[in-house]
Amino acid sequence: MSITKEDIMSVKGRGFLRNRGTDSFSGRIVSVAGVFTPEALRAIAECAEKFGNGKVVFTSRLSAEIVGIPFEKIPEAEAYVKERGLAFGGTGAKVRPITACKGTTCVFGNIDTHNLAQILHDKFYIGMSAVKLPHKFKIGVGGCPNSCMKPSLNDVGIEGCKSFEFNAELCHGCKKCAVAENCPMKALSIKDGKVMIDSDKCIGCGVCVGKCPFSAVPKEADSLCRVFVGGTWGKSQRMGTKLKSLYKVEEIPEIVEKIMLWYKENGYVKERLGATVDRVGISALEEAISTDDLLARKREIIKKALLER
């Protein structure tokens, strides 16, 4: 059969991308932060054998891509995975599947990345799947400043960090300071027999928490989140702009929603969030998300036509 451009576009919106030089397609099975159950992995393998060429490729967005599906078999493949609780998708000018590092189990993880990713997946990828945005909208969750998931290169990136107050009165001025030895950023120094913390060097990674035997650095610290906006990678590169405020984990879904609504209202068609931020100004975005006005106008904003240049 002859495959038309219309055919290609119709299945692209459902998560199928044409394999170069062939009339076959790769179908993206969406995950939540790359987590699959054994049952899901078996179903993916069976689908690859039944409808594809037997290969499964895991993408940088943590989807499982089944390669070599003939165009005419796409509906069968969709029905097959749907019966097993899976779905193809992850394309289009809307919220893309949420990525996250393994901060939930990693020794450096400051937040439960998989739980947050699930909340964001349900609220945005599923709950707002019908909302057309100016361009793709990627959300990445990182558990700590090691940045394994590169949250600052997403349209919205969340990074777990630790926040605490250093209690100088409890510092014994140990000649061999366990806190200083464990700090990867060398943010601590000894002055007049007391530890001094350079706030410009400290990134809140949390490695030092609990290391002081006298609790000058507390044994436990609050887990908070940094938020980056407007990151992109590829032909056009932009490091995400870090918002001034730190947020509690439970505040993140609302902050992301405000950012998305601001983008929907201010972004031009085919303009990534970073370009919108550069054009309108980061101060305008921060001011907008500091109130609940965007949430109050949510229905109005979603119904509005996208801005055209």
C-alpha positions in Angstrom: 0.0 0.0 0.0 1.1 3.6 -0.6 1.5 5.6 2.6 0.5 9.3 2.3 1.7 12.3 4.2 -1.8 12.4 5.8 -1.3 8.8 6.9 2.1 9.6 8.5 0.7 12.7 10.3 -2.4 10.8 11.5 -0.3 8.2 13.3 2.4 10.5 14.5 -0.1 12.2 16.8 -0.8 8.8 18.3 2.9 8.1 19.1 4.1 6.4 15.9 7.1 7.7 13.9 8.1 6.5 10.5 11.3 4.5 10.4 13.8 6.1 7.9 13.7 4.5 4.4 10.9 2.2 5.2 7.1 2.1 5.4 7.3 0.8 8.9 6.9 2.8 12.2 8.2 2.9 15.7 5.5 3.2 18.3 6.3 4.8 21.7 4.8 3.1 24.7 4.6 5.8 27.5 6.0 5.2 30.9 5.8 7.2 34.1 9.4 8.1 34.8 10.7 5.0 33.1 9.0 2.6 35.5 7.6 -0.6 34.0 6.2 -3.6 35.8 7.4 -7.1 34.8 3.9 -7.7 33.3 4.3 -4.5 31.2 7.7 -5.5 30.0 6.4 -8.9 29.0 3.6 -7.2 27.1 6.0 -4.8 25.3 8.2 -7.8 24.3 5.2 -9.7 23.0 4.0 -6.7 21.0 7.4 -6.2 19.5 7.5 -9.9 18.4 3.8 -9.9 17.2 3.7 -6.6 15.3 7.2 -5.1 15.1 10.6 -6.5 14.0 11.4 -7.8 17.5 13.3 -4.8 18.7 12.5 -2.5 21.6 14.5 0.8 22.0 14.3 2.9 25.2 14.2 6.6 24.4 15.8 9.5 26.2 12.3 10.4 27.4 12.0 6.9 29.0 9.5 5.5 26.6 9.7 2.0 25.2 9.8 2.3 21.4 8.7 -0.8 19.5 10.4 -0.7 16.1 9.3 -1.8 12.7 5.5 -1.9 12.9 3.9 -1.9 9.5 1.4 0.9 8.9 -1.5 -1.5 8.5 -0.8 -3.2 11.8 -0.8 -0.1 14.0 -4.4 -0.4 15.0 -3.9 -4.0 16.1 -0.8 -3.0 18.1 -2.7 -0.2 19.8 -5.5 -2.5 20.7 -3.1 -5.1 22.0 -1.2 -2.8 24.4 -4.5 -1.1 25.5 -5.8 -4.5 26.7 -2.7 -4.8 28.8 -3.0 -1.4 30.4 -0.4 0.4 28.2 -0.7 3.1 25.7 1.2 4.5 22.7 1.8 8.3 22.7 4.3 11.0 23.7 4.2 13.3 20.7 2.7 16.6 19.7 2.5 20.2 20.8 1.3 19.4 24.4 2.6 18.1 27.7 5.0 15.2 26.9 5.6 12.1 29.2 7.2 13.1 32.5 10.8 12.0 33.0 12.5 11.5 36.4 15.7 10.1 37.8 15.8 7.2 40.4 15.8 9.7 43.2 13.2 7.6 45.0 15.8 4.9 45.7 19.1 6.7 45.1 21.2 7.5 48.2 21.5 11.1 46.9 17.8 11.6 46.3 16.3 14.5 48.3 12.7 13.9 47.1 10.5 11.0 46.0 11.0 11.6 42.3 8.8 8.7 41.1 5.9 9.7 43.2 6.1 13.3 42.0 6.4 12.2 38.4 3.2 10.0 38.9 1.3 13.0 40.2 2.5 15.2 37.3 1.7 12.5 34.8 -1.8 12.1 36.0 -2.5 15.8 36.2 -0.8 17.0 33.0 0.0 14.2 30.6 -3.3 12.5 31.2 -5.5 15.2 32.7 -4.5 17.9 30.1 -3.8 15.7 27.1 -6.4 17.6 25.1 -4.8 21.0 25.8 -2.9 22.2 22.7 0.1 24.3 23.6 2.4 26.5 21.4 5.0 23.7 21.2 6.0 20.6 23.1 6.2 20.9 26.8 8.7 18.7 28.6 8.8 18.2 32.3 11.8 16.6 34.1 12.3 15.7 37.7 15.7 15.3 39.4 16.3 14.1 42.9 19.4 16.2 43.6 21.9 18.7 42.1 23.8 15.8 40.5 21.3 16.5 37.7 21.3 13.0 36.1 18.0 13.7 34.5 19.1 17.2 33.4 16.0 19.0 34.7 17.5 22.4 33.7 17.2 21.3 30.0 13.4 20.8 30.2 10.7 23.3 29.7 10.0 22.9 33.4 12.6 21.1 35.5 12.3 20.2 39.2 15.3 19.5 41.3 15.3 18.3 44.9 17.5 20.0 47.4 18.0 20.3 51.1 17.4 23.5 53.2 18.7 23.9 56.7 20.2 26.5 59.1 23.8 26.0 60.2 24.0 26.3 64.0 27.3 28.0 64.7 26.8 27.7 68.5 26.9 23.9 68.3 30.1 23.9 66.2 33.1 22.6 68.1 35.6 23.7 65.5 37.0 20.2 65.1 40.4 20.2 63.4 39.0 17.4 61.1 35.5 18.6 60.2 33.3 15.7 58.9 31.0 18.2 57.3 33.8 20.0 55.4 35.3 16.7 54.3 32.0 15.5 52.9 31.0 18.7 51.1 31.5 18.1 47.3 31.4 21.9 46.6 34.1 22.9 49.2 31.6 25.4 50.5 32.9 25.1 54.1 36.0 26.6 55.7 37.3 27.0 59.3 37.7 30.5 60.6 38.5 31.4 64.2 37.8 27.8 65.2 34.4 27.8 63.7 33.0 26.4 60.4 31.9 29.1 57.9 29.5 28.2 55.0 29.9 30.0 51.7 26.2 30.4 50.5 27.4 31.1 47.0 29.1 27.7 46.8 26.5 25.7 48.7 24.0 24.0 46.3 21.8 22.3 48.9 22.8 18.9 47.7 22.3 17.5 51.3 25.4 15.4 51.4 26.5 17.1 54.6 23.3 16.5 56.4 23.8 14.4 59.5 27.6 14.4 59.2 28.2 16.7 62.2 28.4 14.6 65.5 27.3 17.8 67.4 24.4 18.6 65.1 25.8 22.0 64.0 24.4 20.7 60.6 21.1 19.0 61.6 20.7 15.3 61.3 17.6 15.9 59.2 16.8 18.8 56.8 13.8 20.0 54.9 13.4 18.7 51.3 12.6 21.5 48.9 12.6 21.9 45.1 14.3 24.3 42.7 12.3 25.0 39.5 13.9 25.7 36.2 11.9 27.1 33.3 12.6 27.3 29.5 15.4 24.8 29.1 15.9 23.3 25.7 18.5 21.0 24.1 19.2 20.2 20.5 19.6 22.5 17.5 18.6 25.4 19.7 20.1 25.3 23.2 19.1 27.2 26.3 19.8 26.5 30.0 16.7 26.7 32.1 16.2 29.9 34.1 16.1 29.1 37.9 13.1 30.7 39.6 14.0 32.7 42.7 11.8 30.8 45.1 12.2 27.3 46.5 9.0 25.2 46.8 7.7 22.4 48.9 7.1 19.2 46.9 3.4 19.5 47.4 3.4 23.0 45.8 5.1 21.7 42.6 1.9 20.6 40.7 0.3 24.0 41.1 3.5 25.9 40.1 3.8 23.8 37.0 0.2 24.4 36.1 0.6 28.2 36.5 3.7 28.1 34.2 1.9 26.0 31.6 -1.1 28.4 31.6 1.2 31.4 31.4 2.9 29.7 28.4 -0.5 28.9 26.8 -1.5 32.6 27.1 1.8 34.2 26.1 3.6 31.8 23.7 3.4 32.0 19.9 2.7 28.9 17.9 5.9 26.9 17.4 7.7 29.0 20.1 9.2 27.0 23.0 8.7 28.2 26.5 12.4 29.4 26.8 11.9 31.7 23.8 8.7 33.1 25.3 10.5 33.8 28.6 13.3 35.6 26.7 10.8 37.6 24.8 8.3 38.5 27.6 10.7 38.4 30.5 11.4 36.1 33.4 10.2 38.8 35.8 6.8 38.8 34.1 6.5 35.0 34.5 7.6 35.1 38.2 5.1 37.8 38.9 2.3 35.9 37.2 2.9 32.7 39.1 3.1 34.5 42.5 -0.7 34.9 42.5 -3.7 32.6 41.7 -4.9 34.8 38.8 -3.8 32.2 36.2 -5.7 29.4 38.0 -8.8 31.6 38.3 -8.7 32.2 34.6 -7.8 28.6 33.7 -10.9 27.8 31.6 -10.7 31.1 29.8 -6.9 30.6 29.0 -7.4 27.0 27.8 -10.3 28.0 25.5 -8.3 30.9 23.9 -6.8 30.4 20.5 -3.0 30.2 20.4 -1.2 33.4 19.5 0.0 33.7 15.9 2.9 35.9 14.8 
